Amino acid sequence: MGSTTALSSTTIGPSMTEPRTILLDFFQAALAAADPARVLPGFLPARPKGRTVVVGAGKAAASMARAVEEHWDGPLEGLVVTRYGHAVPCERIEVVEAAHPVPDAAGRKAAGRILELASGLGPDDLLLCLISGGGSALLALPADGLTLEDKQAISKELLRSGADISEMNCLRKHLSAIKGGRLAAAAHPAQAVSLLISDVPGDDPATIASGPTVPDPTSLADAMAVLDKYKISPPPTVAAHLEKPESESPKPGDPRLSTSTVEMISAPQASLEAAAQIARAAGITPIILGDAIEGEAREVAKVMAGIALQVVRHGQPAPAPCVLLSGGETTVTLRGKGRGGRNAEFLLALAVALNGQAGIYAFAGDTDGIDGTEDNAGALLFPDSIARAAAKGVSAKALLTNNDGYGFFAALGDLVVTGPTLTNVNDFRAILILPT
């Protein structure tokens, strides 16, 4: 257990005996269930009389575009934008890389070109939109009167604040020229078909990538309330923009969105069910706690530690061997200066709460392959993790105080590194409880 783990691509099967292998096989199953090459082709619309233009944004946008190319029987063209390092080769659809989670000039330029492509379509044309998590930061086209620097400043403050994804995207939609239904509005009267991979709790199309092709149920007042809640002082240009009625986004019933339809092609629940199937095959009882769990990572960890301990002490809600599976998106309010995303923070808090309890193992990771802004997807936790760290002079509690989950698991060699997975259905957590 002493070296950084790379997720293998071996065939998943029931012959699993070692906790590390079992946990990684759960994660591999979750990723496979969200692979665009597997899930996208069955959702492709009929070929239109006119042009087919493909646009998209998100961490899975390039792999989705490749799946379209491989299964489309007519001419097509287009442009998608994905995160740096997440591109794959495409022949007819241009792939552009840009920054995430704080937007950059490449994302702004790509979003502008996407809006231009949509704006030039007619009633016989099809705009095929490929939307996945991360698209909100990648479609960085500021509304009139705002600058990229304005959006960058707000994004940085939101990321530090502990705001959840719905709150972040409410504000992003009201500062954008393309999100919050504006992309589909620009394409009208063309048919707009959106294929979505969900990375948000509840799978709300209006929240995924800030809903560029669906009406926005939130308001300017809601956006200003987010700023007030987290005591964020916006640049003067942003404050002025949010006070203008004309800055409001398209709402339900807007006729410009009447030709827009949405298909959810993959979501966190499907990945949890895939992992549950692997568990059953291995003789392990799966317990799916939820696909939309939110809250501070360390607080969620305390609750899940309590459930795991209930299994050990009382055999409830199921006796060991069992696995607690969950998805969603926790948040981290930065108080220290350490490294690590929300999954490393969750696992380190879980380690502190379990305090070396025998028989409990865990994995937590982001299905896009990147935990926060680090190079790992997640990490593995073992009953002896705290003891091994202490032997190296590493204090779990001290590193948790410093938000340094990455440093803790790096010291143990228990980071899990996959590289970009080319999909994104949010976080995946598995807490494995074995008989002792």
N, C-alpha and C positions, 0 to 999 in steps of 0.2 A: 504493500500500500504506500510505497514511498516515492512514487514518481507521478508526474502529471499524466492524467489519463486522456487518451484520444479515443473517441467513440469509434468502435469498429463497424465494419460494414458486413459482418458475417450474418448468415441466415439466422433468424430468430427461431427458437424451438423450445420444447418443453424440458430438455435435458439441462437444467440450470441448478447448480448447487452452491455457488459462491455468491454472497450478497452483492459484491461489486458487479458481477456479471448480470445478476438478476435485475438490479436497478438500471443498468445501462441498456439492457434489452427492453425494459419498459419504455425508456426514452426513445430508443430506436423505433419502437412500434408507434409511438405518438407522432414522430416525425414522418414515418411512412404514410400514416393516415392523412397527412396534410400535404403530401407531395403533389404539386400542380400537374405533373405529368400523369398522375394517376387519377386525380379528381376532376380536372378541368374539362377534358374532351366531351364528356356527356352533357355538358351545359352549353355548348356552342349553339348560337341561334342559326336560323336559316339564312342562306346567302341572299343579300338584297338585290334589287334591280340595278342599283347604282354602285357607288364606291363603298368599299369597306375600309374604314380608318381605325386603326388600333391605337389607343393611348392608355397609359397606365402609370401608376406610382405606387411605390412600396418596396419592402425588402424582398417580396416574392415577385415583383413585376417582371423581371427579366426571365425567370423560369416560367412564369405564366405566358409570356410572349412566345417563348420557344414552343410551349405546348400548343398554342394556337397555330403557329406556323406548321407544325408537324401534322395537324389534323384539319386544316382549312382547305377546301377544295377549289378555291377561286383566288383571284388577285386580291392582294391587300397591301397596305402601307401603314406607316405610323411611327410612333415614338413613345417609349416608356422611360421613366427615370427611377433608378434604384440607388441604394446606398453604396458608397465606395466599397469595392471588394465583393459585391453581390451580383455583378454582371455575368451573363453567359452569352456565348455567340448566337446571334440571330442573323438570318439572311435578308429578310425584307422589312423587319421592324428595327428601327434604330434604338439602341440602348445607350442611355446617358447615365453617368454616375454623379451623385451629389452627396452633400453632408447630411448626417443625422446624428443626434437629435436637434442640434442647432443648425438652422438652414444656412446655405451659402449662395454665392453668386451663380454657381452652376445649376443649383436647384431653381433659382429665380428665372434663369434663361430658359431652362427646359419647360417650366410651367407656362411661361409666356408662349413658347412654340406650341405646346399642347392646346392652349386656349385658341390660338390662331387656327390650328387644324380643325378644331370643333366648330369654329365660327364660319368656316367655309363650306359647310355641308347643306344639302338640300333634302326634300322630302323622300326621295328614293334611296338615300344613302344610309349607311349604318355606322354609328360610332360605337365601337366595342371597347369598353372601359375595363381595365384590369386593375383592381384596387386591393391593396393589402396593407397590413400594419406598417407604419413608418411613412406612409404616403403624405401625412399632414406636414411633416417637416420638409419633405422632398418637393412638394408642390408649393414652393415659397414665392408666390406672386403677390406682393403687397397691394392692398387696395389703393385707389387713387389718393395721392396726398401723403402716403406713407412710404418709408424706405425700408430696405432690407435690414439696415441697422436697427430700425425700430423693432422689427420682428425678432431679430436676434436678441435684443435686450430683454424683451418680454419672455422669450423662450427660456433664456438662462434663469430668469427669476422664477418662472413656473417650475422648472426642473428642480430648483433648490427648495421650493416652498412646501412640498408634500401634497400638492394638488393632485387629484386623481385624473385619469385620462379624459373623462367626460368634461371636467372643468377646464382642462387645458384646451380641448378641442372646441368648446363653446367660445372661448376667447379667440382662438386661431381663426375660426370661421368668420368672425366679425372684423377681422383685420385683413381679409384675403379678397383677391379679385377672382378666385377660381374655386374656392371651397364653399361649403354650405349650399350646394345646389347650383352654383354659378356655372360650372362646366356644362351640365346638362342644359341649362337655360341658354347657353351660347350655341349649343348644337341644334336647338329647335329650328325647323320642324323635322329634322332627321330623327330616325329611331336611335335611341341611346340604350344599349344593353350593358349593364354593369355586372361583372363577375367578381364576387367579393370573397376574400379569405379573412375571417374575423380574428382580430387580436384584442378585442375589447370585451369586458364583462357584459353579458347580456346580448351580445351580437347585434347591436343596434346599427343598421346601415348609416344612420346619420352621424354616428360617432367614428366609425372606421375611416381612417384617413381624413377625418373632418367632413365626411359626406359630400364629396364634390358633385355627385349626380343625384342627390335626394334632397327633398325640402328640409329646411332647418327649423325644428320646433322651438329652438332657443331664441332669445331676444337680445337686443343691445343692453337692456337692463340686466339680464342674466350675466352678460360678459362683464359689465361694470361691477356686479356683485362678487364675481370671482376675484377681481383686483382688490376689492375692499376686504374680503374674507382673509386673504393672505397678506394684507398690508403691503401690496405692491404699488409703488408709485410709478406710473407709466410716463414715457416721454410726453411732452405737451402735445405733439402731433397726434399721438394715440388717444389721449384724453379727448381732444377736440373731435377726432373722428367718431368716437363712440357716442358722442352727444348729437350727432347729425342723424335725423330720421332716414335720410337717403342711404345711410350706411347699412341699413337692415338687409338681411339675407332673404332669399326666396322662401316663402312659407308654403305649407300644405295647401293644395288647391290652386297654386300658381299655374296658369295655362301653359307656360313655357316648359313645364316638367311633365306635361300630359303624355309625351311620347317616350318617357324614360321608364325602364323597368330594371329590377334588381334581382339577381340570383345569388344566394349564399352557397358557395361551392365547398367550403370547409370551415369548421369552427372548432373551438377547444373541446367541446363535448365528444366529438368523434375521436379525437386523439386519446381522451381519457378512456373511452370505451375500448379502443384498440389495445391500450395497456392492460385493461381489465381482462381482456380475452387471453393475453399472454399469461397473466397471473393464474387464471383458472386452469390453463393447460399445465402449469407447474404445480398445481395443488395448493395454491395460495388464494385465500378469499379476498376479492377486491371490494373495497368500500369507497365509492366515489362521494367525496364530501361536497363537491360543488365545482362548477366550471367558471364561476364568476366571483371568486373570493377577492375582496379588496381590503384595504386598511394598511396601517403601518406594518412593514415586514416583521419587525420584532414582536409586535403585539399578536399578529396572526400566528407566529411561531409559538408563542406561549399557549395559545388555545390548542394548537395541534399537538403540542407536547402533552397537554392534559389528556387529550383523546388517546394518544399512544400509551400513556401510563395507565389509563383505564383498561386498555386491552391487556397489558402485562399483569395488572393486579386483580382484575375481575373478569377477564374474558369478554368484555363488552366494548363496542357493539358486536364484536365477533372474536372468537378465540384465535390465538396465533396457531399457524402462520396466516397472517393477513397483511394487506397493504392499503394504506390510506392514500388515495389519489385525489389530486385537486389541481385546478387551474385558476386563471384570473390574472389580476395585475395588482400586486402590492405596491406600496410607495415607501420611500425613504426620505425622512427629513434630516438633512445633513447637519450634524452638530460637530463632527470631527473633521479631520483632514486625510483620512485613510482612503484606500482604494476599494472598489467593489460595487457591483450592482445590487439590485433588490434580492436576487436569489442567494448570493453569498451572505447578505445581511440576514435573510431569513434563516439560513442554515446555521450561522454562527449563533443567533439568538436561540435557535432550537437546541444547539449543543449546550448552551448555558442552562437552559431550562431542564434538559434531561439529565445533565450532570453525570454523564457516563453510565446511564442505565443500560444494563446488559440486554442484548437481544433486539435493540432498536437501531436501524440503519436508515439512511435517507439520501435522496438525491433531489436537487432543485436546479432548474435551468431554464433559460429562455429558448423557446423553440426556433428563434432566428439564428441561434448560435453565438449570440453576443449578449452577455449579461451587463447591461448598462453601457458603458463605453470601454469595457475591458476586452481582452482577447480570449476569454473563456466563455463557454455556454453556461456553465454552472459549476457545481462541486459535489463531492460525496462526503457524507458524514458517517462515522463509525462509532461504536460504543467507546473505543479507546482514543478518540480524537483529542479530547481535552488532555488526557494523560500524556499522549505523545507530544502534544504541543508544549505542555509544561516541562517535559524533559529537555526540550530545546530552548527553554527560557521564554516561551511565548504564552502570554496570559489571554485566555479567551475573553474574559470580562473587559480587560483593558482595550483589546482590539475592537470589541463591540462598541465601547464608548467612543472610539475614534472612527467608527464606520469603516473598519478595515477588514471586512470579511475576506477580501481577496488575499490580503497579507497572511491571514490565518491559514487558509487552505493551501496557499502557495508554499508556506513553510512545511506543510505535511506532504506535499506532492499530490494532493487530492483535488486539484482543479480538473475539470473536464473540458477539454478543448476539441471542438468539432470544426471550427471555421464556419463561414456562412453556410447555413443549411438550405437557403433559397426558398424558405417558406416562413410562416410566422403565425402561429395560433396562440401566442402569449406564453405565459409561464407554465411549466409543468413540474409538479411536485409529487414525489412518491416516498412515503414513510413506511418502511418494511419492518414488521414486527415478527420475529422468529421465536420459537420456544427456547427457553433457557434451561 
